[in-house]
Amino acid sequence: MKDIIKKVWHLSLIIGLRFFGLFVVMSVLSAYAKELDGATATLVGLAVGGYALTQAAFQVPFGVLSDKIGRKKAILIGLIIFAIGSIIAGVATDIYTLLIGRFLQGAGAIGSVIIAMISDHVKEEERAHAMAVMGMVIALAFTAAMVFGPIVASIAGVKTLFFLTALFAIISIVILFVFVPEPPKIIHKFSEEEAKISAIFKDNDLKRMYITFLFHSSTMAIAFFLIPLLLKEKFNLPLQEFWKVYLPAVFFGIIAMGPAAVFGEKYNKGKEVFLISIAFIAISFILMGFSNSLFWFGVGVVFFFIGFNMFEPLLQSFVSKFAKAHQKGAALGVANTFAYIGMGIGATLAGKIFEIYDVKGVALFVLALCIFWAIWIIGMRNPGLRGTLYLSKDIFDFNKIDSLKANKKGIMDSYINDSEGILVIKYDKELIEEEEIRKELLKDEIKG
C-alpha cells in the first residue's frame, strides 16, 4: 500500500485541492445564491449544478486531448480555466455573473484526466487501492470543506471561498510540475476501427457504468441543493453551525469506503455493494424530505454520505479496468461527462420540483430514480470477470497477440509497458483461461 500511495499522492492531492475548492463553496452555495439579485429557486439550482453542465461538455475533449498531447498539458489548461472561473464567481453580485463563473469553473474539466494519469502509474490489480487513496483524499478534503466552508463564509463571506478556490488551482499547478512524474511509456497496437471515439460505446460493461455515473452524481447534486437550503430555512441553523450536520455524515461516509472497496474489488461483489449503496441513498432522501426534526434530518444526511461514498472507490476503477489502454482517458471522460450531466440536470430539476412541490416532491422523485437505478444495476455484469495478466517480454512473444485474438475469443486488450518491459493482457475469464494465454504467447525457443 505504501508503494501505491507513493505513486499517486501528488495527483490525489491535486484532485483533493480541486474538490476542496468546489465543496467548500457547495456547503453554503444554495443558501448564498438565494440572496443574490435575480435569484429564483430554479436559478439557484442551476448555480449549484451549473458547473456540471460545462464539465459534461468538456470531459471527453479533455480526455481525448490528454491521450494525444499528454496528461500534464491537459491538466494545466484545465486548472487555468478553473482558476479564472473561480475569480469571476468571487466578484459576482448577481445570479447571472455567478452562473458565468460556475460555467467556467466547469469548463476546466480535468477530473477524468487526473484519474487516467493515476491509472497510468499503477497496475490493474492496484487500481482499486489507488482509487481508494484518491477517494480518501477527496473525502478528507470534503470533510475539511464541510467544516471550514460555513465558518469561513460566516466570517469573511462566501466570495472569499471562491478566491481560495482560485488559489488552490494555482498551488495545484505547482504540484503538477514539481512533484508529478511522467507516466510510463505505453506501446499499444489497435485497429483503425478501435481508434474511433465511437468504440468506447460498444463495450456493454462500459455503457452500464456510464449510466451508473449519471444516477450517482444526480443524487449528489440534489442533496447539495437541499441540505444547505433546509438547514437554513426549515431548521434555522446558523451558517457557522452547518458543520455539526456535515461532520458526522462525512465521518461515516469515509468509514463506509473501506469495506466497499474490499468487497467490491477483492471479493468481486461490486453489484451487491452498488445495490446496498442505492438503498442507503433512497432511505436518506425519505428521511431528509419527510422529517420535521433536525436529528432525523441529520440521520438522513449521514445515510446519504454512506451510500454515496460506497460507490467512490469502485466507479472510476471499474471504468479504467473495462477501457482499452489507448481509450482510457476518453472512456473516463465519457463516464465523467455522464456524471456531470447528472449533476447539472439533477440540481436544476431539483430546484424546479422544489419550487412546485416543495421538499417532499424532491424526495419522492429521488426514490423513483433509485428504483430505476437498482433495476439497471441488477443487470450489471460482475467486473471481477475481467482479468489482467502481466507477462515479461523476455519470455512471451508480443507478435503472437494478433494470431491469438483472431483464433481465440476473450482477449479484450493488450499493450506493452515499455518502461518496465511488461506485456499486459486484459481478458474475459468466462471466455479464456490465464494458462491458455500464457501457453499461446510463450516464445517458441522457450517452448522447445
ROTITI-700401 format. One record per residue (C-alpha): residue number from 1; y, z, x; chain. Coordinates in nm, 3 decimals. Example, Ala and Ser with C-alpha at 12.3 -4.5 7.8 and 13.67 -1.06 7.14 Angstrom:
2
(1, (-0.450, 0.780, 1.230), "A")
(2, (-0.106, 0.714, 1.367), "A")
//
This chain:
448
(1, (0.000, 0.000, 0.000), "A")
(2, (0.235, 0.072, 0.291), "A")
(3, (0.192, -0.287, 0.414), "A")
(4, (0.280, -0.421, 0.069), "A")
(5, (0.591, -0.202, 0.049), "A")
(6, (0.694, -0.323, 0.395), "A")
(7, (0.665, -0.685, 0.280), "A")
(8, (0.861, -0.652, -0.044), "A")
(9, (1.101, -0.355, -0.022), "A")
(10, (1.405, -0.569, 0.064), "A")
(11, (1.350, -0.819, -0.218), "A")
(12, (1.270, -0.535, -0.456), "A")
(13, (1.596, -0.367, -0.355), "A")
(14, (1.792, -0.687, -0.429), "A")
(15, (1.641, -0.723, -0.775), "A")
(16, (1.681, -0.347, -0.827), "A")
(17, (2.054, -0.363, -0.748), "A")
(18, (2.090, -0.658, -0.980), "A")
(19, (1.914, -0.480, -1.264), "A")
(20, (2.113, -0.163, -1.198), "A")
(21, (2.428, -0.369, -1.241), "A")
(22, (2.301, -0.511, -1.570), "A")
(23, (2.161, -0.189, -1.716), "A")
(24, (2.447, 0.036, -1.610), "A")
(25, (2.657, -0.177, -1.846), "A")
(26, (2.387, -0.224, -2.112), "A")
(27, (2.360, 0.153, -2.159), "A")
(28, (2.706, 0.158, -2.322), "A")
(29, (2.789, -0.208, -2.389), "A")
(30, (2.742, -0.232, -2.766), "A")
(31, (2.948, 0.084, -2.823), "A")
(32, (3.221, -0.051, -2.589), "A")
(33, (3.226, -0.411, -2.715), "A")
(34, (3.263, -0.296, -3.077), "A")
(35, (3.614, -0.171, -2.989), "A")
(36, (3.741, -0.497, -2.829), "A")
(37, (3.980, -0.734, -3.004), "A")
(38, (3.797, -0.983, -3.228), "A")
(39, (3.467, -0.793, -3.222), "A")
(40, (3.213, -0.818, -3.505), "A")
(41, (2.855, -0.688, -3.516), "A")
(42, (2.725, -1.041, -3.453), "A")
(43, (2.958, -1.099, -3.155), "A")
(44, (2.866, -0.756, -3.017), "A")
(45, (2.500, -0.857, -3.038), "A")
(46, (2.590, -1.179, -2.856), "A")
(47, (2.772, -0.978, -2.587), "A")
(48, (2.458, -0.766, -2.534), "A")
(49, (2.221, -1.064, -2.520), "A")
(50, (2.461, -1.349, -2.440), "A")
(51, (2.398, -1.346, -2.067), "A")
(52, (2.032, -1.410, -2.151), "A")
(53, (2.116, -1.746, -2.306), "A")
(54, (2.255, -1.882, -1.979), "A")
(55, (1.973, -1.708, -1.793), "A")
(56, (1.738, -1.911, -2.012), "A")
(57, (1.925, -2.232, -1.936), "A")
(58, (1.922, -2.183, -1.558), "A")
(59, (1.590, -2.011, -1.484), "A")
(60, (1.392, -2.335, -1.445), "A")
(61, (1.665, -2.519, -1.248), "A")
(62, (1.689, -2.226, -1.006), "A")
(63, (1.309, -2.204, -0.981), "A")
(64, (1.277, -2.576, -0.908), "A")
(65, (1.575, -2.561, -0.670), "A")
(66, (1.409, -2.277, -0.478), "A")
(67, (1.089, -2.482, -0.443), "A")
(68, (1.298, -2.763, -0.289), "A")
(69, (1.579, -2.609, -0.080), "A")
(70, (1.422, -2.269, -0.011), "A")
(71, (1.430, -1.932, -0.184), "A")
(72, (1.715, -1.779, 0.019), "A")
(73, (1.968, -2.053, -0.052), "A")
(74, (1.890, -2.047, -0.424), "A")
(75, (1.925, -1.666, -0.436), "A")
(76, (2.261, -1.685, -0.253), "A")
(77, (2.402, -1.931, -0.506), "A")
(78, (2.285, -1.715, -0.795), "A")
(79, (2.430, -1.393, -0.655), "A")
(80, (2.773, -1.554, -0.605), "A")
(81, (2.781, -1.679, -0.966), "A")
(82, (2.664, -1.338, -1.089), "A")
(83, (2.946, -1.162, -0.898), "A")
(84, (3.212, -1.395, -1.043), "A")
(85, (3.086, -1.336, -1.397), "A")
(86, (3.092, -0.960, -1.345), "A")
(87, (3.455, -0.970, -1.234), "A")
(88, (3.558, -1.178, -1.536), "A")
(89, (3.378, -0.937, -1.770), "A")
(90, (3.554, -0.649, -1.595), "A")
(91, (3.903, -0.785, -1.664), "A")
(92, (3.826, -0.880, -2.027), "A")
(93, (4.047, -0.733, -2.301), "A")
(94, (3.890, -0.919, -2.594), "A")
(95, (3.537, -1.001, -2.703), "A")
(96, (3.565, -1.370, -2.615), "A")
(97, (3.661, -1.314, -2.249), "A")
(98, (3.379, -1.061, -2.227), "A")
(99, (3.141, -1.326, -2.359), "A")
(100, (3.255, -1.575, -2.092), "A")
(101, (3.188, -1.316, -1.821), "A")
(102, (2.848, -1.232, -1.967), "A")
(103, (2.754, -1.601, -1.986), "A")
(104, (2.849, -1.644, -1.620), "A")
(105, (2.650, -1.336, -1.523), "A")
(106, (2.350, -1.501, -1.680), "A")
(107, (2.410, -1.830, -1.502), "A")
(108, (2.315, -1.661, -1.174), "A")
(109, (1.951, -1.685, -1.281), "A")
(110, (1.765, -1.576, -0.967), "A")
(111, (1.509, -1.333, -1.110), "A")
(112, (1.223, -1.583, -1.102), "A")
(113, (1.321, -1.697, -0.752), "A")
(114, (1.302, -1.343, -0.612), "A")
(115, (0.967, -1.287, -0.782), "A")
(116, (0.838, -1.618, -0.643), "A")
(117, (0.952, -1.511, -0.296), "A")
(118, (0.770, -1.179, -0.333), "A")
(119, (0.461, -1.378, -0.433), "A")
(120, (0.505, -1.592, -0.121), "A")
(121, (0.485, -1.283, 0.101), "A")
(122, (0.172, -1.121, -0.046), "A")
(123, (-0.187, -1.225, -0.118), "A")
(124, (-0.312, -1.281, -0.472), "A")
(125, (-0.504, -0.951, -0.490), "A")
(126, (-0.196, -0.765, -0.360), "A")
(127, (0.034, -0.920, -0.615), "A")
(128, (-0.006, -0.665, -0.894), "A")
(129, (0.070, -0.386, -0.644), "A")
(130, (0.371, -0.580, -0.515), "A")
(131, (0.493, -0.632, -0.872), "A")
(132, (0.434, -0.262, -0.938), "A")
(133, (0.651, -0.177, -0.633), "A")
(134, (0.919, -0.411, -0.766), "A")
(135, (0.877, -0.265, -1.113), "A")
(136, (0.909, 0.087, -0.976), "A")
(137, (1.234, -0.004, -0.800), "A")
(138, (1.362, -0.160, -1.122), "A")
(139, (1.256, 0.149, -1.316), "A")
(140, (1.437, 0.377, -1.070), "A")
(141, (1.743, 0.152, -1.091), "A")
(142, (1.712, 0.167, -1.466), "A")
(143, (1.689, 0.547, -1.461), "A")
(144, (1.998, 0.573, -1.244), "A")
(145, (2.180, 0.324, -1.468), "A")
(146, (2.095, 0.514, -1.785), "A")
(147, (2.217, 0.843, -1.633), "A")
(148, (2.524, 0.726, -1.442), "A")
(149, (2.638, 0.444, -1.673), "A")
(150, (2.758, 0.663, -1.960), "A")
(151, (2.901, 0.925, -1.720), "A")
(152, (3.097, 0.674, -1.508), "A")
(153, (3.212, 0.488, -1.821), "A")
(154, (3.345, 0.811, -1.975), "A")
(155, (3.538, 0.894, -1.656), "A")
(156, (3.652, 0.557, -1.516), "A")
(157, (3.596, 0.320, -1.807), "A")
(158, (3.336, 0.051, -1.878), "A")
(159, (3.539, -0.203, -1.681), "A")
(160, (3.458, -0.009, -1.364), "A")
(161, (3.088, -0.068, -1.428), "A")
(162, (3.140, -0.444, -1.420), "A")
(163, (3.327, -0.421, -1.088), "A")
(164, (3.044, -0.208, -0.946), "A")
(165, (2.803, -0.481, -1.055), "A")
(166, (3.001, -0.739, -0.856), "A")
(167, (2.995, -0.509, -0.552), "A")
(168, (2.616, -0.473, -0.578), "A")
(169, (2.583, -0.852, -0.581), "A")
(170, (2.775, -0.871, -0.250), "A")
(171, (2.558, -0.596, -0.099), "A")
(172, (2.251, -0.792, -0.209), "A")
(173, (2.372, -1.098, -0.018), "A")
(174, (2.395, -0.888, 0.299), "A")
(175, (2.041, -0.754, 0.247), "A")
(176, (1.912, -1.107, 0.183), "A")
(177, (2.029, -1.246, 0.516), "A")
(178, (1.987, -0.937, 0.734), "A")
(179, (1.651, -0.798, 0.623), "A")
(180, (1.452, -1.060, 0.429), "A")
(181, (1.221, -1.271, 0.649), "A")
(182, (1.137, -1.632, 0.576), "A")
(183, (0.817, -1.674, 0.370), "A")
(184, (0.504, -1.815, 0.537), "A")
(185, (0.476, -2.192, 0.571), "A")
(186, (0.255, -2.337, 0.299), "A")
(187, (0.082, -2.677, 0.319), "A")
(188, (-0.020, -2.794, -0.025), "A")
(189, (-0.183, -3.115, -0.143), "A")
(190, (-0.117, -3.222, -0.501), "A")
(191, (-0.116, -3.542, -0.703), "A")
(192, (0.192, -3.718, -0.836), "A")
(193, (0.096, -3.603, -1.186), "A")
(194, (0.074, -3.239, -1.071), "A")
(195, (0.421, -3.265, -0.919), "A")
(196, (0.585, -3.325, -1.258), "A")
(197, (0.759, -3.032, -1.425), "A")
(198, (0.555, -3.103, -1.740), "A")
(199, (0.240, -2.998, -1.550), "A")
(200, (0.328, -2.629, -1.586), "A")
(201, (0.300, -2.665, -1.963), "A")
(202, (-0.058, -2.796, -1.950), "A")
(203, (-0.220, -2.468, -1.848), "A")
(204, (-0.313, -2.279, -2.167), "A")
(205, (-0.307, -1.943, -1.989), "A")
(206, (0.049, -2.006, -1.871), "A")
(207, (0.161, -2.116, -2.218), "A")
(208, (0.026, -1.795, -2.369), "A")
(209, (0.219, -1.593, -2.111), "A")
(210, (0.543, -1.781, -2.182), "A")
(211, (0.537, -1.672, -2.548), "A")
(212, (0.449, -1.317, -2.445), "A")
(213, (0.764, -1.312, -2.229), "A")
(214, (0.962, -1.427, -2.535), "A")
(215, (0.840, -1.143, -2.758), "A")
(216, (0.862, -0.879, -2.483), "A")
(217, (1.224, -0.948, -2.394), "A")
(218, (1.343, -0.992, -2.752), "A")
(219, (1.235, -0.637, -2.839), "A")
(220, (1.418, -0.507, -2.531), "A")
(221, (1.742, -0.678, -2.632), "A")
(222, (1.713, -0.549, -2.989), "A")
(223, (1.654, -0.195, -2.859), "A")
(224, (1.964, -0.211, -2.639), "A")
(225, (2.169, -0.336, -2.930), "A")
(226, (2.057, -0.045, -3.149), "A")
(227, (2.031, 0.255, -2.918), "A")
(228, (2.393, 0.290, -2.791), "A")
(229, (2.532, 0.194, -3.132), "A")
(230, (2.326, 0.451, -3.324), "A")
(231, (2.375, 0.726, -3.067), "A")
(232, (2.749, 0.688, -3.110), "A")
(233, (2.790, 0.604, -3.480), "A")
(234, (2.492, 0.770, -3.651), "A")
(235, (2.430, 1.075, -3.433), "A")
(236, (2.786, 1.120, -3.299), "A")
(237, (2.660, 1.172, -2.943), "A")
(238, (2.941, 1.160, -2.682), "A")
(239, (2.914, 0.875, -2.430), "A")
(240, (2.862, 1.112, -2.138), "A")
(241, (2.556, 1.261, -2.310), "A")
(242, (2.364, 0.937, -2.370), "A")
(243, (2.161, 1.013, -2.058), "A")
(244, (1.992, 1.302, -2.239), "A")
(245, (1.814, 1.045, -2.455), "A")
(246, (1.762, 0.781, -2.186), "A")
(247, (1.631, 1.007, -1.908), "A")
(248, (1.308, 1.132, -2.072), "A")
(249, (1.243, 0.782, -2.207), "A")
(250, (1.268, 0.623, -1.863), "A")
(251, (1.064, 0.906, -1.708), "A")
(252, (0.767, 0.849, -1.940), "A")
(253, (0.813, 0.473, -1.907), "A")
(254, (0.774, 0.497, -1.529), "A")
(255, (0.461, 0.711, -1.564), "A")
(256, (0.308, 0.452, -1.802), "A")
(257, (0.343, 0.172, -1.546), "A")
(258, (0.079, 0.309, -1.306), "A")
(259, (-0.217, 0.322, -1.548), "A")
(260, (-0.110, -0.012, -1.697), "A")
(261, (-0.124, -0.178, -1.353), "A")
(262, (-0.463, -0.022, -1.270), "A")
(263, (-0.633, -0.106, -1.599), "A")
(264, (-0.467, -0.445, -1.633), "A")
(265, (-0.538, -0.570, -1.281), "A")
(266, (-0.816, -0.367, -1.119), "A")
(267, (-1.031, -0.332, -1.433), "A")
(268, (-0.930, -0.668, -1.588), "A")
(269, (-0.808, -0.508, -1.912), "A")
(270, (-0.481, -0.698, -1.939), "A")
(271, (-0.533, -0.789, -2.304), "A")
(272, (-0.608, -0.430, -2.402), "A")
(273, (-0.303, -0.300, -2.213), "A")
(274, (-0.082, -0.554, -2.389), "A")
(275, (-0.211, -0.458, -2.736), "A")
(276, (-0.157, -0.087, -2.672), "A")
(277, (0.195, -0.166, -2.549), "A")
(278, (0.275, -0.361, -2.865), "A")
(279, (0.157, -0.067, -3.078), "A")
(280, (0.395, 0.166, -2.893), "A")
(281, (0.685, -0.077, -2.945), "A")
(282, (0.613, -0.118, -3.317), "A")
(283, (0.597, 0.260, -3.373), "A")
(284, (0.913, 0.309, -3.168), "A")
(285, (1.125, 0.088, -3.394), "A")
(286, (0.991, 0.255, -3.708), "A")
(287, (1.097, 0.592, -3.564), "A")
(288, (1.437, 0.462, -3.449), "A")
(289, (1.501, 0.278, -3.773), "A")
(290, (1.396, 0.539, -4.027), "A")
(291, (1.453, 0.879, -3.863), "A")
(292, (1.762, 1.083, -3.952), "A")
(293, (1.708, 1.336, -3.676), "A")
(294, (1.820, 1.283, -3.317), "A")
(295, (1.493, 1.435, -3.195), "A")
(296, (1.272, 1.180, -3.371), "A")
(297, (1.510, 0.900, -3.279), "A")
(298, (1.471, 1.013, -2.916), "A")
(299, (1.091, 1.011, -2.955), "A")
(300, (1.124, 0.652, -3.076), "A")
(301, (1.325, 0.564, -2.765), "A")
(302, (1.055, 0.726, -2.548), "A")
(303, (0.781, 0.527, -2.725), "A")
(304, (0.978, 0.207, -2.674), "A")
(305, (1.012, 0.259, -2.299), "A")
(306, (0.642, 0.342, -2.266), "A")
(307, (0.542, 0.025, -2.450), "A")
(308, (0.796, -0.195, -2.275), "A")
(309, (0.720, -0.066, -1.923), "A")
(310, (0.343, -0.105, -1.959), "A")
(311, (0.399, -0.481, -1.958), "A")
(312, (0.616, -0.478, -1.646), "A")
(313, (0.361, -0.469, -1.358), "A")
(314, (0.143, -0.735, -1.523), "A")
(315, (0.364, -1.009, -1.671), "A")
(316, (0.504, -1.160, -1.351), "A")
(317, (0.175, -1.105, -1.167), "A")
(318, (-0.026, -1.299, -1.423), "A")
(319, (0.215, -1.594, -1.423), "A")
(320, (0.218, -1.619, -1.043), "A")
(321, (-0.162, -1.595, -1.049), "A")
(322, (-0.201, -1.877, -1.301), "A")
(323, (0.059, -2.111, -1.146), "A")
(324, (-0.022, -2.357, -0.868), "A")
(325, (0.136, -2.288, -0.529), "A")
(326, (0.388, -2.573, -0.544), "A")
(327, (0.488, -2.481, -0.901), "A")
(328, (0.518, -2.105, -0.864), "A")
(329, (0.897, -2.097, -0.869), "A")
(330, (0.913, -2.340, -1.161), "A")
(331, (0.645, -2.156, -1.363), "A")
(332, (0.816, -1.820, -1.313), "A")
(333, (1.141, -1.995, -1.404), "A")
(334, (0.989, -2.116, -1.732), "A")
(335, (0.844, -1.770, -1.806), "A")
(336, (1.179, -1.605, -1.744), "A")
(337, (1.352, -1.877, -1.947), "A")
(338, (1.140, -1.775, -2.244), "A")
(339, (1.223, -1.412, -2.166), "A")
(340, (1.595, -1.474, -2.169), "A")
(341, (1.577, -1.691, -2.478), "A")
(342, (1.411, -1.394, -2.642), "A")
(343, (1.686, -1.163, -2.521), "A")
(344, (1.966, -1.391, -2.635), "A")
(345, (1.817, -1.462, -2.976), "A")
(346, (1.690, -1.105, -3.021), "A")
(347, (2.020, -0.928, -2.964), "A")
(348, (2.223, -1.183, -3.161), "A")
(349, (1.978, -1.182, -3.452), "A")
(350, (1.968, -0.802, -3.446), "A")
(351, (2.346, -0.799, -3.482), "A")
(352, (2.330, -1.030, -3.783), "A")
(353, (2.044, -0.839, -3.951), "A")
(354, (2.222, -0.508, -3.883), "A")
(355, (2.537, -0.650, -4.042), "A")
(356, (2.348, -0.735, -4.363), "A")
(357, (2.056, -0.490, -4.390), "A")
(358, (2.150, -0.205, -4.154), "A")
(359, (1.912, -0.045, -3.902), "A")
(360, (1.611, -0.032, -4.137), "A")
(361, (1.616, -0.409, -4.173), "A")
(362, (1.615, -0.448, -3.795), "A")
(363, (1.320, -0.207, -3.764), "A")
(364, (1.115, -0.396, -4.024), "A")
(365, (1.196, -0.726, -3.854), "A")
(366, (1.061, -0.592, -3.522), "A")
(367, (0.750, -0.460, -3.697), "A")
(368, (0.677, -0.809, -3.833), "A")
(369, (0.744, -0.955, -3.486), "A")
(370, (0.492, -0.712, -3.333), "A")
(371, (0.223, -0.815, -3.582), "A")
(372, (0.260, -1.182, -3.483), "A")
(373, (0.274, -1.080, -3.118), "A")
(374, (-0.054, -0.884, -3.141), "A")
(375, (-0.227, -1.181, -3.307), "A")
(376, (-0.107, -1.401, -3.022), "A")
(377, (-0.240, -1.158, -2.759), "A")
(378, (-0.580, -1.127, -2.928), "A")
(379, (-0.640, -1.494, -2.844), "A")
(380, (-0.544, -1.444, -2.479), "A")
(381, (-0.797, -1.527, -2.210), "A")
(382, (-0.878, -1.248, -1.962), "A")
(383, (-0.663, -1.303, -1.649), "A")
(384, (-0.943, -1.148, -1.442), "A")
(385, (-1.145, -1.468, -1.490), "A")
(386, (-0.923, -1.633, -1.229), "A")
(387, (-1.040, -1.563, -0.874), "A")
(388, (-0.891, -1.629, -0.529), "A")
(389, (-1.068, -1.699, -0.200), "A")
(390, (-0.914, -1.669, 0.147), "A")
(391, (-1.105, -1.880, 0.399), "A")
(392, (-1.048, -1.925, 0.771), "A")
(393, (-0.962, -2.279, 0.877), "A")
(394, (-1.184, -2.227, 1.179), "A")
(395, (-1.496, -2.213, 0.962), "A")
(396, (-1.409, -2.407, 0.646), "A")
(397, (-1.302, -2.772, 0.611), "A")
(398, (-0.987, -2.829, 0.404), "A")
(399, (-1.057, -3.202, 0.392), "A")
(400, (-1.355, -3.135, 0.165), "A")
(401, (-1.136, -2.999, -0.111), "A")
(402, (-1.077, -3.336, -0.282), "A")
(403, (-1.450, -3.401, -0.298), "A")
(404, (-1.514, -3.051, -0.434), "A")
(405, (-1.252, -3.096, -0.706), "A")
(406, (-1.397, -3.435, -0.802), "A")
(407, (-1.758, -3.314, -0.828), "A")
(408, (-1.719, -2.955, -0.950), "A")
(409, (-1.522, -2.801, -1.235), "A")
(410, (-1.324, -2.483, -1.192), "A")
(411, (-1.105, -2.537, -0.883), "A")
(412, (-0.759, -2.450, -1.014), "A")
(413, (-0.554, -2.481, -0.693), "A")
(414, (-0.580, -2.493, -0.315), "A")
(415, (-0.340, -2.470, -0.023), "A")
(416, (-0.315, -2.371, 0.342), "A")
(417, (-0.114, -2.072, 0.460), "A")
(418, (-0.032, -2.239, 0.791), "A")
(419, (0.139, -1.931, 0.934), "A")
(420, (-0.184, -1.730, 0.911), "A")
(421, (-0.438, -2.013, 0.938), "A")
(422, (-0.590, -1.937, 0.598), "A")
(423, (-0.728, -2.175, 0.337), "A")
(424, (-0.658, -2.039, -0.014), "A")
(425, (-0.868, -2.145, -0.313), "A")
(426, (-0.790, -2.039, -0.670), "A")
(427, (-1.084, -2.090, -0.907), "A")
(428, (-1.221, -2.016, -1.255), "A")
(429, (-1.505, -1.762, -1.236), "A")
(430, (-1.659, -1.896, -1.558), "A")
(431, (-1.697, -2.245, -1.416), "A")
(432, (-1.781, -2.199, -1.049), "A")
(433, (-1.904, -1.917, -0.824), "A")
(434, (-1.748, -1.800, -0.500), "A")
(435, (-2.062, -1.867, -0.293), "A")
(436, (-2.080, -2.224, -0.420), "A")
(437, (-1.725, -2.288, -0.299), "A")
(438, (-1.800, -2.136, 0.041), "A")
(439, (-2.113, -2.345, 0.077), "A")
(440, (-1.940, -2.671, -0.016), "A")
(441, (-1.642, -2.617, 0.218), "A")
(442, (-1.829, -2.490, 0.523), "A")
(443, (-1.780, -2.717, 0.825), "A")
(444, (-2.075, -2.947, 0.899), "A")
(445, (-2.115, -2.827, 1.257), "A")
(446, (-2.148, -2.470, 1.133), "A")
(447, (-2.396, -2.569, 0.861), "A")
(448, (-2.606, -2.741, 1.126), "A")
//
